[in-house]
Amino acid sequence: MLLEDYEINQRKSIRRVRLSVRHLTEFFGDDLAVDITGDRVQAYVLWRQKSRPKPKAASIQKELSALKRMFTLGIRAKRVDSRPYIPSIKVRNVRKGFFEDSEVEAVIKHLPEEVKPLVGFLYLTGWRIGEVLPLEWSQVDFRSRTVRLDPGTTKNEEGRIFPFDTFPALGDLLKRQRRTTKLVERKVGRIIPSVFHRNGEPIKSFRGAWNRACKEAGLQGQLVHDLRRTAVRNLERAGVPRSVAMKLTGHKTESVYRRYAIVSEADLSEGLKKLSSLLKTDLSEPRKVIYIGSSSA
């Protein structure tokens, strides 16, 4: 029922839920629903934590969420009467990586020419790599100066618009990429729908090029997704209202957005510098106290 639910609603995470079902089936086997009690679920968590290779806490949490959804669907279909207690486990593997401007420039410098504009776009917009790779020119409107993601093509299924009429860096990047695309179209003799491509063919992956560029830039271990975190931090630095920033980057919940709003030491120093200019009173000088009234008071 769970897999049918995912297929009917065309959820993008169906591959991940299939993996969850596989682990759940391995442990619970042919158990009846009535036999899957709270203590059995607890035993499942312990069993998964001792598995090899050791799974991440986030993976186990996704499996528990899948089990919970199974019971919810079963209750809705009147196949089971109740759901056992299914705990939530704490996930502590939240990554905190981000780039400084100079570091992004260093990585881009070592990337292949066709990948450079793609990484620049990710850095400027904070969009997910899975949203940007399939991007086509039909979604870029130079007249209204907007880039559009259609509903159903994003992680949260909502459409999104990123204006670049007042964002010259992004506008210039897209203009250059359009000129490059037209040159390649003349060379290959056909229309190229993809915004980011290798000689006309859509870029499906650039992991190898990314890892090499990071290594050569002295930033080994940095992830492409760190560009998204960096974009959020830049929006925070610029003082963009959080509700507006979330619309631009596609964060549906503020709790997730806050995890990405990383503060660096430079941010802290800049904040204290502003505070120092505001509090100009010299507190090192002792204050003069004047008593009012008689000396016996």
C-alpha positions in Angstrom: 0.0 0.0 0.0 2.9 2.3 0.8 4.5 1.8 -2.6 1.2 2.2 -4.4 0.7 5.5 -2.6 4.1 6.7 -3.8 3.5 5.6 -7.3 0.0 7.2 -7.5 1.3 10.5 -6.2 4.4 10.3 -8.4 6.7 11.0 -5.5 10.3 11.5 -6.4 11.6 9.7 -3.4 10.1 6.3 -4.4 13.5 4.8 -4.8 14.4 5.7 -1.3 11.2 4.3 0.1 11.8 1.0 -1.7 15.1 0.7 0.1 13.3 1.4 3.4 10.8 -1.3 2.7 13.6 -3.7 1.9 15.2 -3.2 5.4 11.8 -3.3 7.2 10.9 -6.6 5.4 14.3 -8.1 6.3 13.6 -7.7 10.0 9.8 -8.0 10.3 9.5 -10.7 7.6 6.0 -12.2 7.6 4.9 -10.7 10.9 1.2 -9.8 11.2 0.5 -6.1 11.8 -0.8 -6.9 15.2 2.6 -8.4 16.2 4.5 -5.3 15.3 4.3 -3.7 18.7 6.3 -0.8 20.2 9.0 -3.1 21.7 9.4 -4.8 18.3 9.9 -1.4 16.7 12.5 -0.6 19.3 14.3 -3.9 18.6 14.3 -3.0 14.9 16.1 0.3 15.7 18.8 -1.5 17.7 19.1 -4.1 15.0 19.7 -1.4 12.3 22.2 0.5 14.5 24.3 -2.7 14.7 24.0 -3.4 11.0 27.2 -3.3 8.8 27.9 -1.1 7.1 26.5 1.1 9.9 23.6 3.2 8.6 23.2 6.9 9.3 20.7 8.0 11.8 18.8 9.8 9.0 18.4 6.6 7.1 16.9 4.8 10.1 14.6 7.7 10.7 13.3 7.5 7.1 12.6 3.8 7.6 10.6 4.5 10.7 8.7 7.2 8.8 7.9 4.6 6.1 6.6 2.2 8.7 4.5 4.9 10.3 3.0 5.7 6.9 2.2 2.1 6.3 0.1 1.9 9.4 -1.6 5.2 8.6 -2.6 3.8 5.2 -3.7 0.5 6.8 -5.9 2.4 9.3 -7.4 4.5 6.5 -8.2 1.4 4.5 -9.6 -0.3 7.7 -7.1 -3.1 7.4 -5.7 -2.5 10.9 -7.2 -0.9 14.0 -4.3 1.0 15.4 -0.7 2.0 15.0 2.1 1.0 17.5 4.3 3.6 19.1 7.0 4.4 16.5 9.8 6.6 18.0 11.7 9.3 16.3 15.5 9.2 16.6 17.7 12.2 16.8 19.6 13.0 13.6 22.9 14.7 14.3 24.6 14.5 10.9 23.6 18.1 9.8 26.4 19.4 7.6 27.6 23.0 8.0 29.8 23.6 5.0 29.8 26.8 3.0 32.1 28.8 0.7 33.6 32.3 0.9 33.4 34.2 -2.4 37.2 33.7 -3.1 36.8 30.0 -2.5 34.0 29.7 -5.1 36.1 31.6 -7.6 39.1 29.3 -6.9 36.9 26.2 -7.6 35.3 27.6 -10.7 38.8 28.5 -12.1 39.7 24.8 -12.1 36.4 23.5 -13.7 35.9 22.7 -17.4 34.5 25.6 -19.4 31.1 24.0 -19.9 30.6 23.5 -16.1 31.7 26.9 -15.0 28.4 28.7 -15.7 26.4 25.8 -14.1 28.3 26.2 -10.8 28.0 30.0 -11.0 24.2 29.6 -11.4 24.1 27.3 -8.3 26.1 29.7 -6.3 24.0 32.8 -7.2 20.5 31.2 -6.9 20.9 28.6 -4.2 18.8 26.2 -6.2 19.2 22.4 -5.9 21.4 20.6 -8.4 18.4 18.4 -9.4 16.4 21.5 -10.3 19.2 23.2 -12.3 20.5 20.3 -14.4 17.2 19.8 -16.4 16.7 23.6 -16.8 15.8 24.6 -20.4 15.8 27.9 -22.2 12.0 27.8 -22.4 12.1 28.5 -18.6 14.3 31.6 -19.0 12.5 34.7 -20.0 14.8 37.5 -21.0 11.9 39.9 -21.6 10.5 39.6 -18.1 14.0 38.8 -16.8 13.0 35.7 -14.8 14.0 32.1 -14.5 11.1 29.8 -13.8 10.7 26.3 -12.3 7.3 24.7 -13.1 5.1 23.1 -10.4 6.0 19.5 -10.0 9.6 19.9 -11.0 10.9 20.9 -7.6 11.5 18.9 -4.4 8.5 20.5 -2.7 6.4 20.3 -5.9 5.8 24.0 -5.9 6.8 26.3 -8.8 9.3 29.0 -8.3 10.5 32.3 -10.0 13.9 33.9 -9.6 13.9 37.5 -11.1 17.3 38.8 -12.4 16.2 42.3 -13.5 17.9 43.7 -10.4 20.5 41.0 -10.1 23.1 41.8 -12.8 25.4 38.9 -11.9 22.8 36.3 -12.7 21.5 38.2 -15.8 25.0 38.5 -17.2 25.7 34.8 -16.6 22.6 33.8 -18.5 23.3 36.2 -21.4 26.8 34.7 -21.8 25.5 31.2 -21.6 22.8 32.0 -24.2 25.5 33.4 -26.6 27.6 30.3 -26.0 24.6 28.1 -26.7 23.9 29.8 -30.0 27.5 29.3 -31.1 27.2 25.6 -30.3 23.8 25.4 -32.1 25.5 26.7 -35.3 28.2 24.1 -34.9 26.0 21.1 -34.4 23.2 22.3 -36.6 20.3 22.0 -34.2 18.4 23.7 -31.4 19.8 23.1 -28.0 17.0 23.2 -25.3 19.2 22.8 -22.3 20.6 25.8 -20.5 23.7 23.9 -19.3 25.2 21.4 -21.7 28.4 19.8 -23.0 28.5 20.5 -26.8 24.8 20.5 -26.9 24.2 17.4 -24.7 22.6 18.0 -21.3 25.0 17.8 -18.3 23.8 14.9 -16.2 26.6 14.8 -13.7 29.9 16.6 -13.1 31.0 14.9 -9.8 34.5 14.0 -11.1 35.1 17.5 -12.4 33.9 19.0 -9.2 36.1 16.8 -7.0 39.2 17.6 -9.1 38.5 21.3 -9.0 38.0 21.3 -5.2 41.2 19.4 -4.7 43.2 21.7 -7.0 41.7 24.7 -5.1 42.7 23.2 -1.8 39.1 22.7 -0.8 38.9 18.9 -0.9 35.7 17.5 0.6 33.4 20.4 -0.2 30.1 19.4 -1.7 28.1 21.0 -4.5 25.2 21.3 -2.0 27.5 23.7 0.0 26.7 26.3 -2.7 23.1 26.2 -1.6 24.0 26.8 2.0 26.3 29.7 0.9 23.5 31.3 -1.1 21.3 31.2 2.0 24.0 32.8 4.1 24.5 35.5 1.4 20.8 36.3 1.5 21.0 36.6 5.3 24.0 38.9 5.0 22.2 41.1 2.5 19.3 41.5 4.9 16.7 39.9 2.6 13.5 39.2 4.6 13.5 35.5 5.4 10.0 35.0 3.8 11.4 36.4 0.5 14.6 34.4 0.7 12.7 31.1 1.2 10.6 31.8 -1.9 13.8 32.4 -3.9 15.6 29.3 -2.7 12.6 27.0 -2.4 12.8 26.2 1.3 9.3 25.3 2.4 9.9 25.3 6.2 11.8 27.9 8.2 13.4 25.2 10.4 15.3 23.8 7.4 16.2 27.3 6.2 17.6 28.2 9.6 20.0 25.2 9.4 21.4 26.7 6.2 21.7 30.2 7.5 25.2 29.6 8.7 27.1 32.3 10.5 30.9 32.5 10.0 33.5 34.2 12.2 33.7 37.0 9.7 29.9 37.5 10.1 30.3 37.7 13.9 33.1 40.2 13.6 31.2 42.4 11.2 28.2 42.3 13.6 30.3 43.4 16.5 31.8 46.1 14.4 28.3 47.5 13.7 27.5 47.2 17.4 30.6 49.0 18.4 29.8 52.0 16.1 26.3 52.1 17.7 27.5 52.0 21.3 29.9 54.9 21.2 29.8 55.6 24.9 33.1 55.0 26.6 32.3 52.7 29.4 35.9 52.7 30.7 35.4 56.1 32.3 33.9 56.0 35.8 30.5 57.6 36.0 30.1 60.7 38.2 27.3 60.1 40.8 25.5 63.2 42.0 23.5 62.8 45.3 20.3 64.8 45.6 19.1 65.9 49.0 20.8 66.3 52.4 24.1 64.6 53.2 22.3 62.5 55.8 19.9 61.1 53.3 
